[in-house]
Amino acid sequence: MNAVDGHSVTHTLTVPSLGLNVPVPPSSTVRFVFGTGAPGSHPWRCMSTCGPTASDWAGPMTVSGRMRGTVQVVGA
Ligand SMILES: [Cu+2]
């Protein structure tokens, strides 16, 4: 596991119901593995204010599939 400086995070993949919070540094690809538990539907969103301004939760932050969406956990 690598540590990420909080000031260099541009996005996160945050799924509170799965206890998942993955910081994403600029211009990077982050690979990770996590346990999902039982099948279900889990809302996710980016928790970094990556809207049009530094303190903005608008723009892409409101678009499903861009900075928010749903993770579907399916059974094997
Ligand atoms: Cu974002």
N, CA, C, O and the ligand as a Tripos MOL2 file, in Angstrom:
@<TRIPOS>MOLECULE
protein
  305   303    77     0     0
PROTEIN
NO_CHARGES

@<TRIPOS>ATOM
      1 N           0.8460   -1.1710    0.0000 N.3       1 MET1
      2 CA          0.0000    0.0000    0.0000 C.3       1 MET1
      3 C           0.8930    1.2370    0.0000 C.2       1 MET1
      4 O           1.8710    1.2920    0.7450 O.2       1 MET1
      5 N           0.5740    2.2110   -0.8120 N.am      2 ASN2
      6 CA          1.3190    3.4550   -0.8830 C.3       2 ASN2
      7 C           0.5410    4.5570   -0.1950 C.2       2 ASN2
      8 O          -0.6860    4.5960   -0.2950 O.2       2 ASN2
      9 N           1.2250    5.4600    0.5050 N.am      3 ALA3
     10 CA          0.5890    6.6120    1.1160 C.3       3 ALA3
     11 C           0.4230    7.7080    0.0690 C.2       3 ALA3
     12 O           1.2470    7.8410   -0.8350 O.2       3 ALA3
     13 N          -0.6460    8.4930    0.1950 N.am      4 VAL4
     14 CA         -0.9060    9.5980   -0.7230 C.3       4 VAL4
     15 C          -1.0180   10.8720    0.0900 C.2       4 VAL4
     16 O          -1.7860   10.9370    1.0490 O.2       4 VAL4
     17 N          -0.2530   11.8880   -0.2900 N.am      5 ASP5
     18 CA         -0.3410   13.1960    0.3550 C.3       5 ASP5
     19 C          -1.7340   13.7700    0.1030 C.2       5 ASP5
     20 O          -2.1610   13.8640   -1.0480 O.2       5 ASP5
     21 N          -2.4420   14.1510    1.1540 N.am      6 GLY6
     22 CA         -3.8050   14.6520    1.0150 C.3       6 GLY6
     23 C          -3.9300   15.8670    0.1200 C.2       6 GLY6
     24 O          -4.9930   16.0980   -0.4570 O.2       6 GLY6
     25 N          -2.8600   16.6570   -0.0110 N.am      7 HIS7
     26 CA         -2.9040   17.8470   -0.8680 C.3       7 HIS7
     27 C          -2.8090   17.5080   -2.3450 C.2       7 HIS7
     28 O          -3.0930   18.3540   -3.1930 O.2       7 HIS7
     29 N          -2.4130   16.2760   -2.6670 N.am      8 SER8
     30 CA         -2.2490   15.9300   -4.0730 C.3       8 SER8
     31 C          -3.3970   15.0740   -4.5930 C.2       8 SER8
     32 O          -3.3110   14.5510   -5.7050 O.2       8 SER8
     33 N          -4.4640   14.9160   -3.8240 N.am      9 VAL9
     34 CA         -5.6090   14.1240   -4.2560 C.3       9 VAL9
     35 C          -6.5130   14.9720   -5.1350 C.2       9 VAL9
     36 O          -6.9090   16.0680   -4.7380 O.2       9 VAL9
     37 N          -6.8450   14.4810   -6.3230 N.am     10 THR10
     38 CA         -7.7600   15.2170   -7.1850 C.3      10 THR10
     39 C          -9.1480   14.5890   -7.2070 C.2      10 THR10
     40 O         -10.1370   15.2750   -7.4640 O.2      10 THR10
     41 N          -9.2230   13.3010   -6.9420 N.am     11 HIS11
     42 CA        -10.5070   12.6000   -6.8900 C.3      11 HIS11
     43 C         -10.4150   11.4990   -5.8350 C.2      11 HIS11
     44 O          -9.3290   11.1150   -5.4000 O.2      11 HIS11
     45 N         -11.5810   11.0070   -5.4400 N.am     12 THR12
     46 CA        -11.6180    9.7980   -4.6160 C.3      12 THR12
     47 C         -12.6960    8.8830   -5.1690 C.2      12 THR12
     48 O         -13.6390    9.3300   -5.8220 O.2      12 THR12
     49 N         -12.5430    7.6200   -4.9000 N.am     13 LEU13
     50 CA        -13.6190    6.6570   -5.1150 C.3      13 LEU13
     51 C         -14.0420    6.2480   -3.7120 C.2      13 LEU13
     52 O         -13.3690    5.4530   -3.0560 O.2      13 LEU13
     53 N         -15.1580    6.7970   -3.2590 N.am     14 THR14
     54 CA        -15.6000    6.6070   -1.8810 C.3      14 THR14
     55 C         -16.9390    5.8800   -1.8580 C.2      14 THR14
     56 O         -17.9270    6.3540   -2.4200 O.2      14 THR14
     57 N         -16.9570    4.7290   -1.2050 N.am     15 VAL15
     58 CA        -18.1760    3.9200   -1.0570 C.3      15 VAL15
     59 C         -18.3590    3.6920    0.4420 C.2      15 VAL15
     60 O         -17.8610    2.7080    0.9880 O.2      15 VAL15
     61 N         -19.0820    4.6140    1.1160 N.am     16 PRO16
     62 CA        -19.1970    4.5110    2.5730 C.3      16 PRO16
     63 C         -19.7470    3.1740    3.0510 C.2      16 PRO16
     64 O         -19.2650    2.6460    4.0530 O.2      16 PRO16
     65 N         -20.7240    2.6180    2.3780 N.am     17 SER17
     66 CA        -21.3440    1.3810    2.8540 C.3      17 SER17
     67 C         -20.4110    0.1810    2.7390 C.2      17 SER17
     68 O         -20.6680   -0.8610    3.3430 O.2      17 SER17
     69 N         -19.3350    0.3130    1.9730 N.am     18 LEU18
     70 CA        -18.3370   -0.7540    1.8810 C.3      18 LEU18
     71 C         -17.0690   -0.4050    2.6530 C.2      18 LEU18
     72 O         -16.1130   -1.1800    2.6640 O.2      18 LEU18
     73 N         -17.0600    0.7740    3.3050 N.am     19 GLY19
     74 CA        -15.8670    1.2070    4.0330 C.3      19 GLY19
     75 C         -14.6860    1.4520    3.1150 C.2      19 GLY19
     76 O         -13.5380    1.2230    3.4970 O.2      19 GLY19
     77 N         -14.9650    1.9180    1.9000 N.am     20 LEU20
     78 CA        -13.9260    2.0880    0.8900 C.3      20 LEU20
     79 C         -13.7170    3.5730    0.5870 C.2      20 LEU20
     80 O         -14.6730    4.2970    0.3090 O.2      20 LEU20
     81 N         -12.4640    4.0150    0.6420 N.am     21 ASN21
     82 CA        -12.1230    5.3930    0.2860 C.3      21 ASN21
     83 C         -10.7660    5.3620   -0.3990 C.2      21 ASN21
     84 O          -9.7400    5.2270    0.2680 O.2      21 ASN21
     85 N         -10.7470    5.4850   -1.7120 N.am     22 VAL22
     86 CA         -9.5190    5.3740   -2.4910 C.3      22 VAL22
     87 C          -9.1600    6.7550   -3.0370 C.2      22 VAL22
     88 O          -9.8710    7.2750   -3.8960 O.2      22 VAL22
     89 N          -8.0650    7.3630   -2.5520 N.am     23 PRO23
     90 CA         -7.6290    8.6490   -3.0930 C.3      23 PRO23
     91 C          -6.9530    8.4530   -4.4430 C.2      23 PRO23
     92 O          -6.2650    7.4570   -4.6690 O.2      23 PRO23
     93 N          -7.1590    9.4170   -5.3350 N.am     24 VAL24
     94 CA         -6.5820    9.3380   -6.6770 C.3      24 VAL24
     95 C          -5.7440   10.5870   -6.9330 C.2      24 VAL24
     96 O          -6.2940   11.6820   -7.0580 O.2      24 VAL24
     97 N          -4.4190   10.4380   -7.0130 N.am     25 PRO25
     98 CA         -3.5470   11.5760   -7.3400 C.3      25 PRO25
     99 C          -3.7530   12.0110   -8.7930 C.2      25 PRO25
    100 O          -4.3190   11.2580   -9.5860 O.2      25 PRO25
    101 N          -3.3040   13.2090   -9.1460 N.am     26 PRO26
    102 CA         -3.4600   13.7060  -10.5180 C.3      26 PRO26
    103 C          -2.7770   12.7990  -11.5400 C.2      26 PRO26
    104 O          -1.7260   12.2170  -11.2720 O.2      26 PRO26
    105 N          -3.3830   12.6940  -12.6910 N.am     27 SER27
    106 CA         -2.8080   11.9760  -13.8350 C.3      27 SER27
    107 C          -2.2710   10.6080  -13.4370 C.2      27 SER27
    108 O          -1.1360   10.2590  -13.7610 O.2      27 SER27
    109 N          -3.0810    9.8480  -12.7420 N.am     28 SER28
    110 CA         -2.6150    8.5390  -12.2920 C.3      28 SER28
    111 C          -3.7080    7.4930  -12.4510 C.2      28 SER28
    112 O          -4.8870    7.8080  -12.6070 O.2      28 SER28
    113 N          -3.2830    6.2600  -12.4050 N.am     29 THR29
    114 CA         -4.1870    5.1250  -12.3580 C.3      29 THR29
    115 C          -3.9520    4.4270  -11.0240 C.2      29 THR29
    116 O          -2.8080    4.1530  -10.6600 O.2      29 THR29
    117 N          -5.0190    4.1380  -10.2990 N.am     30 VAL30
    118 CA         -4.9050    3.4820   -9.0010 C.3      30 VAL30
    119 C          -5.5680    2.1140   -9.1030 C.2      30 VAL30
    120 O          -6.7380    2.0010   -9.4710 O.2      30 VAL30
    121 N          -4.8200    1.1010   -8.7780 N.am     31 ARG31
    122 CA         -5.3540   -0.2660   -8.7760 C.3      31 ARG31
    123 C          -5.4570   -0.7240   -7.3360 C.2      31 ARG31
    124 O          -4.5610   -0.4750   -6.5290 O.2      31 ARG31
    125 N          -6.5530   -1.3950   -7.0170 N.am     32 PHE32
    126 CA         -6.7450   -1.8560   -5.6520 C.3      32 PHE32
    127 C          -7.6620   -3.0750   -5.6600 C.2      32 PHE32
    128 O          -8.3650   -3.3440   -6.6340 O.2      32 PHE32
    129 N          -7.6310   -3.7950   -4.5540 N.am     33 VAL33
    130 CA         -8.4840   -4.9630   -4.3550 C.3      33 VAL33
    131 C          -9.1760   -4.7730   -3.0180 C.2      33 VAL33
    132 O          -8.5590   -4.3160   -2.0560 O.2      33 VAL33
    133 N         -10.4520   -5.1210   -2.9540 N.am     34 PHE34
    134 CA        -11.1570   -5.0330   -1.6860 C.3      34 PHE34
    135 C         -12.2370   -6.1020   -1.6270 C.2      34 PHE34
    136 O         -12.6990   -6.5860   -2.6600 O.2      34 PHE34
    137 N         -12.6390   -6.4710   -0.4040 N.am     35 GLY35
    138 CA        -13.7080   -7.4360   -0.2120 C.3      35 GLY35
    139 C         -15.0480   -6.7360   -0.2470 C.2      35 GLY35
    140 O         -15.1910   -5.6420    0.2990 O.2      35 GLY35
    141 N         -16.0300   -7.3490   -0.8780 N.am     36 THR36
    142 CA        -17.3240   -6.6980   -1.0430 C.3      36 THR36
    143 C         -18.3840   -7.1660   -0.0620 C.2      36 THR36
    144 O         -19.3010   -6.4030    0.2400 O.2      36 THR36
    145 N         -18.2970   -8.3700    0.4420 N.am     37 GLY37
    146 CA        -19.3680   -8.8830    1.2710 C.3      37 GLY37
    147 C         -20.5370   -9.3450    0.4130 C.2      37 GLY37
    148 O         -20.3510   -9.8120   -0.7110 O.2      37 GLY37
    149 N         -21.7370   -9.2090    0.9530 N.am     38 ALA38
    150 CA        -22.9380   -9.7150    0.3020 C.3      38 ALA38
    151 C         -23.3160   -8.8830   -0.9190 C.2      38 ALA38
    152 O         -22.9620   -7.7070   -1.0070 O.2      38 ALA38
    153 N         -24.0420   -9.5010   -1.8730 N.am     39 PRO39
    154 CA        -24.5260   -8.7330   -3.0250 C.3      39 PRO39
    155 C         -25.3970   -7.5560   -2.5770 C.2      39 PRO39
    156 O         -26.0660   -7.6090   -1.5450 O.2      39 PRO39
    157 N         -25.3650   -6.5010   -3.3800 N.am     40 GLY40
    158 CA        -26.1740   -5.3310   -3.0660 C.3      40 GLY40
    159 C         -25.7820   -4.1480   -3.9200 C.2      40 GLY40
    160 O         -24.8940   -4.2370   -4.7680 O.2      40 GLY40
    161 N         -26.4570   -3.0370   -3.6820 N.am     41 SER41
    162 CA        -26.2270   -1.8020   -4.4140 C.3      41 SER41
    163 C         -25.6350   -0.7750   -3.4570 C.2      41 SER41
    164 O         -26.1770   -0.5400   -2.3760 O.2      41 SER41
    165 N         -24.5160   -0.1590   -3.8570 N.am     42 HIS42
    166 CA        -23.7980    0.7510   -2.9770 C.3      42 HIS42
    167 C         -23.5020    2.0670   -3.6960 C.2      42 HIS42
    168 O         -22.7740    2.0670   -4.6890 O.2      42 HIS42
    169 N         -24.0490    3.1860   -3.2190 N.am     43 PRO43
    170 CA        -23.7300    4.4790   -3.8280 C.3      43 PRO43
    171 C         -22.2620    4.8450   -3.6050 C.2      43 PRO43
    172 O         -21.7060    4.5930   -2.5360 O.2      43 PRO43
    173 N         -21.6480    5.4340   -4.6140 N.am     44 TRP44
    174 CA        -20.2810    5.9530   -4.4800 C.3      44 TRP44
    175 C         -20.2710    7.3880   -4.9440 C.2      44 TRP44
    176 O         -21.1560    7.8240   -5.6800 O.2      44 TRP44
    177 N         -19.2620    8.1200   -4.5080 N.am     45 ARG45
    178 CA        -19.0440    9.4570   -5.0360 C.3      45 ARG45
    179 C         -17.6070    9.8800   -4.7820 C.2      45 ARG45
    180 O         -16.9110    9.3370   -3.9240 O.2      45 ARG45
    181 N         -17.1950   10.8560   -5.5510 N.am     46 CYS46
    182 CA        -15.9100   11.4980   -5.3270 C.3      46 CYS46
    183 C         -16.0950   12.4670   -4.1680 C.2      46 CYS46
    184 O         -17.0390   13.2570   -4.1650 O.2      46 CYS46
    185 N         -15.2070   12.4130   -3.1910 N.am     47 MET47
    186 CA        -15.3040   13.2950   -2.0290 C.3      47 MET47
    187 C         -14.3140   14.4500   -2.0910 C.2      47 MET47
    188 O         -14.1460   15.1770   -1.1120 O.2      47 MET47
    189 N         -13.6620   14.6230   -3.2290 N.am     48 SER48
    190 CA        -12.7900   15.7700   -3.4300 C.3      48 SER48
    191 C         -13.6010   16.8180   -4.1950 C.2      48 SER48
    192 O         -14.2790   16.4790   -5.1650 O.2      48 SER48
    193 N         -13.5440   18.0500   -3.7840 N.am     49 THR49
    194 CA        -14.3450   19.0850   -4.4580 C.3      49 THR49
    195 C         -13.7160   19.4060   -5.8130 C.2      49 THR49
    196 O         -12.9780   20.3810   -5.9600 O.2      49 THR49
    197 N         -14.0250   18.5690   -6.7890 N.am     50 CYS50
    198 CA        -13.3900   18.6830   -8.1080 C.3      50 CYS50
    199 C         -14.3100   19.3690   -9.1190 C.2      50 CYS50
    200 O         -14.1510   19.1940  -10.3270 O.2      50 CYS50
    201 N         -15.2670   20.1460   -8.6220 N.am     51 GLY51
    202 CA        -16.1460   20.9020   -9.5190 C.3      51 GLY51
    203 C         -15.4070   22.0530  -10.1820 C.2      51 GLY51
    204 O         -14.1790   22.1160  -10.1220 O.2      51 GLY51
    205 N         -16.1430   22.9700  -10.8190 N.am     52 PRO52
    206 CA        -15.5260   24.0640  -11.5700 C.3      52 PRO52
    207 C         -14.6330   24.9780  -10.7330 C.2      52 PRO52
    208 O         -13.7100   25.5860  -11.2750 O.2      52 PRO52
    209 N         -14.8820   25.0910   -9.4250 N.am     53 THR53
    210 CA        -13.9950   25.8870   -8.5700 C.3      53 THR53
    211 C         -13.4890   24.9970   -7.4380 C.2      53 THR53
    212 O         -13.9980   23.8960   -7.2310 O.2      53 THR53
    213 N         -12.4930   25.4770   -6.7120 N.am     54 ALA54
    214 CA        -11.8480   24.6630   -5.6840 C.3      54 ALA54
    215 C         -12.7890   24.2540   -4.5600 C.2      54 ALA54
    216 O         -12.5510   23.2450   -3.8960 O.2      54 ALA54
    217 N         -13.8540   25.0190   -4.3360 N.am     55 SER55
    218 CA        -14.7720   24.6800   -3.2450 C.3      55 SER55
    219 C         -16.1430   24.2890   -3.7810 C.2      55 SER55
    220 O         -17.1530   24.4280   -3.0910 O.2      55 SER55
    221 N         -16.1690   23.8050   -4.9980 N.am     56 ASP56
    222 CA        -17.4350   23.5850   -5.6880 C.3      56 ASP56
    223 C         -17.8470   22.1120   -5.7380 C.2      56 ASP56
    224 O         -17.0460   21.2420   -6.0770 O.2      56 ASP56
    225 N         -19.1010   21.8530   -5.3960 N.am     57 TRP57
    226 CA        -19.6660   20.5130   -5.4970 C.3      57 TRP57
    227 C         -20.6240   20.4450   -6.6820 C.2      57 TRP57
    228 O         -21.4840   19.5660   -6.7230 O.2      57 TRP57
    229 N         -20.4920   21.3530   -7.6430 N.am     58 ALA58
    230 CA        -21.3870   21.4010   -8.8040 C.3      58 ALA58
    231 C         -20.7140   20.7490  -10.0210 C.2      58 ALA58
    232 O         -19.7560   19.9870   -9.8830 O.2      58 ALA58
    233 N         -21.2280   21.0610  -11.1970 N.am     59 GLY59
    234 CA        -20.6400   20.5640  -12.4390 C.3      59 GLY59
    235 C         -20.5690   19.0460  -12.4600 C.2      59 GLY59
    236 O         -21.5810   18.3780  -12.2490 O.2      59 GLY59
    237 N         -19.3750   18.4830  -12.7130 N.am     60 PRO60
    238 CA        -19.2510   17.0270  -12.8250 C.3      60 PRO60
    239 C         -19.5750   16.3020  -11.5210 C.2      60 PRO60
    240 O         -19.8480   15.1020  -11.5300 O.2      60 PRO60
    241 N         -19.5460   17.0260  -10.3970 N.am     61 MET61
    242 CA        -19.8620   16.3920   -9.1140 C.3      61 MET61
    243 C         -21.3090   15.9290   -9.0570 C.2      61 MET61
    244 O         -21.6470   15.0640   -8.2500 O.2      61 MET61
    245 N         -22.1630   16.4870   -9.8950 N.am     62 THR62
    246 CA        -23.5860   16.1550   -9.8460 C.3      62 THR62
    247 C         -23.9900   15.1490  -10.9190 C.2      62 THR62
    248 O         -25.1450   14.7250  -10.9600 O.2      62 THR62
    249 N         -23.0590   14.7610  -11.7850 N.am     63 VAL63
    250 CA        -23.3910   13.9080  -12.9240 C.3      63 VAL63
    251 C         -23.1700   12.4370  -12.5830 C.2      63 VAL63
    252 O         -22.0460   12.0200  -12.3050 O.2      63 VAL63
    253 N         -24.2550   11.6520  -12.6070 N.am     64 SER64
    254 CA        -24.1340   10.2290  -12.3410 C.3      64 SER64
    255 C         -23.2400    9.5780  -13.3930 C.2      64 SER64
    256 O         -23.3930    9.8210  -14.5900 O.2      64 SER64
    257 N         -22.3290    8.7700  -12.9420 N.am     65 GLY65
    258 CA        -21.3930    8.0990  -13.8410 C.3      65 GLY65
    259 C         -20.0790    8.8440  -13.9970 C.2      65 GLY65
    260 O         -19.1220    8.3020  -14.5510 O.2      65 GLY65
    261 N         -20.0190   10.0900  -13.5130 N.am     66 ARG66
    262 CA        -18.7590   10.8400  -13.5680 C.3      66 ARG66
    263 C         -18.1330   10.9070  -12.1800 C.2      66 ARG66
    264 O         -17.1040   10.2760  -11.9380 O.2      66 ARG66
    265 N         -18.7300   11.6540  -11.2770 N.am     67 MET67
    266 CA        -18.1840   11.7820   -9.9260 C.3      67 MET67
    267 C         -19.1220   11.1810   -8.8880 C.2      67 MET67
    268 O         -18.9580   11.4040   -7.6890 O.2      67 MET67
    269 N         -20.0860   10.4330   -9.3480 N.am     68 ARG68
    270 CA        -20.9800    9.7130   -8.4500 C.3      68 ARG68
    271 C         -21.6350    8.5990   -9.2250 C.2      68 ARG68
    272 O         -21.6780    8.6330  -10.4550 O.2      68 ARG68
    273 N         -22.1390    7.6250   -8.5290 N.am     69 GLY69
    274 CA        -22.8000    6.5150   -9.1930 C.3      69 GLY69
    275 C         -23.1360    5.4190   -8.1980 C.2      69 GLY69
    276 O         -23.2810    5.6650   -7.0000 O.2      69 GLY69
    277 N         -23.2570    4.2100   -8.7150 N.am     70 THR70
    278 CA        -23.6250    3.0700   -7.8860 C.3      70 THR70
    279 C         -22.7410    1.8760   -8.2450 C.2      70 THR70
    280 O         -22.5410    1.5610   -9.4180 O.2      70 THR70
    281 N         -22.2240    1.2280   -7.2220 N.am     71 VAL71
    282 CA        -21.4720   -0.0190   -7.3980 C.3      71 VAL71
    283 C         -22.4470   -1.1680   -7.1500 C.2      71 VAL71
    284 O         -23.0890   -1.2290   -6.1010 O.2      71 VAL71
    285 N         -22.5540   -2.0580   -8.0980 N.am     72 GLN72
    286 CA        -23.4020   -3.2310   -7.9340 C.3      72 GLN72
    287 C         -22.5280   -4.4250   -7.5790 C.2      72 GLN72
    288 O         -21.6460   -4.8040   -8.3500 O.2      72 GLN72
    289 N         -22.7660   -5.0090   -6.4300 N.am     73 VAL73
    290 CA        -22.0630   -6.2290   -6.0320 C.3      73 VAL73
    291 C         -22.9960   -7.3920   -6.3490 C.2      73 VAL73
    292 O         -24.1180   -7.4630   -5.8480 O.2      73 VAL73
    293 N         -22.5090   -8.3030   -7.1930 N.am     74 VAL74
    294 CA        -23.3360   -9.4350   -7.6070 C.3      74 VAL74
    295 C         -22.7640  -10.7310   -7.0170 C.2      74 VAL74
    296 O         -21.5720  -10.8200   -6.7230 O.2      74 VAL74
    297 N         -23.6110  -11.7030   -6.8560 N.am     75 GLY75
    298 CA        -23.1770  -12.9890   -6.3210 C.3      75 GLY75
    299 C         -22.4250  -13.7940   -7.3770 C.2      75 GLY75
    300 O         -22.5580  -13.5570   -8.5770 O.2      75 GLY75
    301 N         -21.6420  -14.7370   -6.9050 N.am     76 ALA76
    302 CA        -20.8570  -15.5680   -7.8320 C.3      76 ALA76
    303 C         -21.7390  -16.5860   -8.5330 C.2      76 ALA76
    304 O         -21.2500  -17.3690   -9.3480 O.2      76 ALA76
    305 CU        -13.7050   14.0200   -8.4820 Cu       77 CU77
@<TRIPOS>BOND
     1     1     2 1
     2     2     3 1
     3     3     4 2
     4     3     5 am
     5     5     6 1
     6     6     7 1
     7     7     8 2
     8     7     9 am
     9     9    10 1
    10    10    11 1
    11    11    12 2
    12    11    13 am
    13    13    14 1
    14    14    15 1
    15    15    16 2
    16    15    17 am
    17    17    18 1
    18    18    19 1
    19    19    20 2
    20    19    21 am
    21    21    22 1
    22    22    23 1
    23    23    24 2
    24    23    25 am
    25    25    26 1
    26    26    27 1
    27    27    28 2
    28    27    29 am
    29    29    30 1
    30    30    31 1
    31    31    32 2
    32    31    33 am
    33    33    34 1
    34    34    35 1
    35    35    36 2
    36    35    37 am
    37    37    38 1
    38    38    39 1
    39    39    40 2
    40    39    41 am
    41    41    42 1
    42    42    43 1
    43    43    44 2
    44    43    45 am
    45    45    46 1
    46    46    47 1
    47    47    48 2
    48    47    49 am
    49    49    50 1
    50    50    51 1
    51    51    52 2
    52    51    53 am
    53    53    54 1
    54    54    55 1
    55    55    56 2
    56    55    57 am
    57    57    58 1
    58    58    59 1
    59    59    60 2
    60    59    61 am
    61    61    62 1
    62    62    63 1
    63    63    64 2
    64    63    65 am
    65    65    66 1
    66    66    67 1
    67    67    68 2
    68    67    69 am
    69    69    70 1
    70    70    71 1
    71    71    72 2
    72    71    73 am
    73    73    74 1
    74    74    75 1
    75    75    76 2
    76    75    77 am
    77    77    78 1
    78    78    79 1
    79    79    80 2
    80    79    81 am
    81    81    82 1
    82    82    83 1
    83    83    84 2
    84    83    85 am
    85    85    86 1
    86    86    87 1
    87    87    88 2
    88    87    89 am
    89    89    90 1
    90    90    91 1
    91    91    92 2
    92    91    93 am
    93    93    94 1
    94    94    95 1
    95    95    96 2
    96    95    97 am
    97    97    98 1
    98    98    99 1
    99    99   100 2
   100    99   101 am
   101   101   102 1
   102   102   103 1
   103   103   104 2
   104   103   105 am
   105   105   106 1
   106   106   107 1
   107   107   108 2
   108   107   109 am
   109   109   110 1
   110   110   111 1
   111   111   112 2
   112   111   113 am
   113   113   114 1
   114   114   115 1
   115   115   116 2
   116   115   117 am
   117   117   118 1
   118   118   119 1
   119   119   120 2
   120   119   121 am
   121   121   122 1
   122   122   123 1
   123   123   124 2
   124   123   125 am
   125   125   126 1
   126   126   127 1
   127   127   128 2
   128   127   129 am
   129   129   130 1
   130   130   131 1
   131   131   132 2
   132   131   133 am
   133   133   134 1
   134   134   135 1
   135   135   136 2
   136   135   137 am
   137   137   138 1
   138   138   139 1
   139   139   140 2
   140   139   141 am
   141   141   142 1
   142   142   143 1
   143   143   144 2
   144   143   145 am
   145   145   146 1
   146   146   147 1
   147   147   148 2
   148   147   149 am
   149   149   150 1
   150   150   151 1
   151   151   152 2
   152   151   153 am
   153   153   154 1
   154   154   155 1
   155   155   156 2
   156   155   157 am
   157   157   158 1
   158   158   159 1
   159   159   160 2
   160   159   161 am
   161   161   162 1
   162   162   163 1
   163   163   164 2
   164   163   165 am
   165   165   166 1
   166   166   167 1
   167   167   168 2
   168   167   169 am
   169   169   170 1
   170   170   171 1
   171   171   172 2
   172   171   173 am
   173   173   174 1
   174   174   175 1
   175   175   176 2
   176   175   177 am
   177   177   178 1
   178   178   179 1
   179   179   180 2
   180   179   181 am
   181   181   182 1
   182   182   183 1
   183   183   184 2
   184   183   185 am
   185   185   186 1
   186   186   187 1
   187   187   188 2
   188   187   189 am
   189   189   190 1
   190   190   191 1
   191   191   192 2
   192   191   193 am
   193   193   194 1
   194   194   195 1
   195   195   196 2
   196   195   197 am
   197   197   198 1
   198   198   199 1
   199   199   200 2
   200   199   201 am
   201   201   202 1
   202   202   203 1
   203   203   204 2
   204   203   205 am
   205   205   206 1
   206   206   207 1
   207   207   208 2
   208   207   209 am
   209   209   210 1
   210   210   211 1
   211   211   212 2
   212   211   213 am
   213   213   214 1
   214   214   215 1
   215   215   216 2
   216   215   217 am
   217   217   218 1
   218   218   219 1
   219   219   220 2
   220   219   221 am
   221   221   222 1
   222   222   223 1
   223   223   224 2
   224   223   225 am
   225   225   226 1
   226   226   227 1
   227   227   228 2
   228   227   229 am
   229   229   230 1
   230   230   231 1
   231   231   232 2
   232   231   233 am
   233   233   234 1
   234   234   235 1
   235   235   236 2
   236   235   237 am
   237   237   238 1
   238   238   239 1
   239   239   240 2
   240   239   241 am
   241   241   242 1
   242   242   243 1
   243   243   244 2
   244   243   245 am
   245   245   246 1
   246   246   247 1
   247   247   248 2
   248   247   249 am
   249   249   250 1
   250   250   251 1
   251   251   252 2
   252   251   253 am
   253   253   254 1
   254   254   255 1
   255   255   256 2
   256   255   257 am
   257   257   258 1
   258   258   259 1
   259   259   260 2
   260   259   261 am
   261   261   262 1
   262   262   263 1
   263   263   264 2
   264   263   265 am
   265   265   266 1
   266   266   267 1
   267   267   268 2
   268   267   269 am
   269   269   270 1
   270   270   271 1
   271   271   272 2
   272   271   273 am
   273   273   274 1
   274   274   275 1
   275   275   276 2
   276   275   277 am
   277   277   278 1
   278   278   279 1
   279   279   280 2
   280   279   281 am
   281   281   282 1
   282   282   283 1
   283   283   284 2
   284   283   285 am
   285   285   286 1
   286   286   287 1
   287   287   288 2
   288   287   289 am
   289   289   290 1
   290   290   291 1
   291   291   292 2
   292   291   293 am
   293   293   294 1
   294   294   295 1
   295   295   296 2
   296   295   297 am
   297   297   298 1
   298   298   299 1
   299   299   300 2
   300   299   301 am
   301   301   302 1
   302   302   303 1
   303   303   304 2
@<TRIPOS>SUBSTRUCTURE
     1 MET1         2 RESIDUE 1 A MET
     2 ASN2         6 RESIDUE 1 A ASN
     3 ALA3        10 RESIDUE 1 A ALA
     4 VAL4        14 RESIDUE 1 A VAL
     5 ASP5        18 RESIDUE 1 A ASP
     6 GLY6        22 RESIDUE 1 A GLY
     7 HIS7        26 RESIDUE 1 A HIS
     8 SER8        30 RESIDUE 1 A SER
     9 VAL9        34 RESIDUE 1 A VAL
    10 THR10       38 RESIDUE 1 A THR
    11 HIS11       42 RESIDUE 1 A HIS
    12 THR12       46 RESIDUE 1 A THR
    13 LEU13       50 RESIDUE 1 A LEU
    14 THR14       54 RESIDUE 1 A THR
    15 VAL15       58 RESIDUE 1 A VAL
    16 PRO16       62 RESIDUE 1 A PRO
    17 SER17       66 RESIDUE 1 A SER
    18 LEU18       70 RESIDUE 1 A LEU
    19 GLY19       74 RESIDUE 1 A GLY
    20 LEU20       78 RESIDUE 1 A LEU
    21 ASN21       82 RESIDUE 1 A ASN
    22 VAL22       86 RESIDUE 1 A VAL
    23 PRO23       90 RESIDUE 1 A PRO
    24 VAL24       94 RESIDUE 1 A VAL
    25 PRO25       98 RESIDUE 1 A PRO
    26 PRO26      102 RESIDUE 1 A PRO
    27 SER27      106 RESIDUE 1 A SER
    28 SER28      110 RESIDUE 1 A SER
    29 THR29      114 RESIDUE 1 A THR
    30 VAL30      118 RESIDUE 1 A VAL
    31 ARG31      122 RESIDUE 1 A ARG
    32 PHE32      126 RESIDUE 1 A PHE
    33 VAL33      130 RESIDUE 1 A VAL
    34 PHE34      134 RESIDUE 1 A PHE
    35 GLY35      138 RESIDUE 1 A GLY
    36 THR36      142 RESIDUE 1 A THR
    37 GLY37      146 RESIDUE 1 A GLY
    38 ALA38      150 RESIDUE 1 A ALA
    39 PRO39      154 RESIDUE 1 A PRO
    40 GLY40      158 RESIDUE 1 A GLY
    41 SER41      162 RESIDUE 1 A SER
    42 HIS42      166 RESIDUE 1 A HIS
    43 PRO43      170 RESIDUE 1 A PRO
    44 TRP44      174 RESIDUE 1 A TRP
    45 ARG45      178 RESIDUE 1 A ARG
    46 CYS46      182 RESIDUE 1 A CYS
    47 MET47      186 RESIDUE 1 A MET
    48 SER48      190 RESIDUE 1 A SER
    49 THR49      194 RESIDUE 1 A THR
    50 CYS50      198 RESIDUE 1 A CYS
    51 GLY51      202 RESIDUE 1 A GLY
    52 PRO52      206 RESIDUE 1 A PRO
    53 THR53      210 RESIDUE 1 A THR
    54 ALA54      214 RESIDUE 1 A ALA
    55 SER55      218 RESIDUE 1 A SER
    56 ASP56      222 RESIDUE 1 A ASP
    57 TRP57      226 RESIDUE 1 A TRP
    58 ALA58      230 RESIDUE 1 A ALA
    59 GLY59      234 RESIDUE 1 A GLY
    60 PRO60      238 RESIDUE 1 A PRO
    61 MET61      242 RESIDUE 1 A MET
    62 THR62      246 RESIDUE 1 A THR
    63 VAL63      250 RESIDUE 1 A VAL
    64 SER64      254 RESIDUE 1 A SER
    65 GLY65      258 RESIDUE 1 A GLY
    66 ARG66      262 RESIDUE 1 A ARG
    67 MET67      266 RESIDUE 1 A MET
    68 ARG68      270 RESIDUE 1 A ARG
    69 GLY69      274 RESIDUE 1 A GLY
    70 THR70      278 RESIDUE 1 A THR
    71 VAL71      282 RESIDUE 1 A VAL
    72 GLN72      286 RESIDUE 1 A GLN
    73 VAL73      290 RESIDUE 1 A VAL
    74 VAL74      294 RESIDUE 1 A VAL
    75 GLY75      298 RESIDUE 1 A GLY
    76 ALA76      302 RESIDUE 1 A ALA
    77 CU77       305 GROUP 0 **** ****
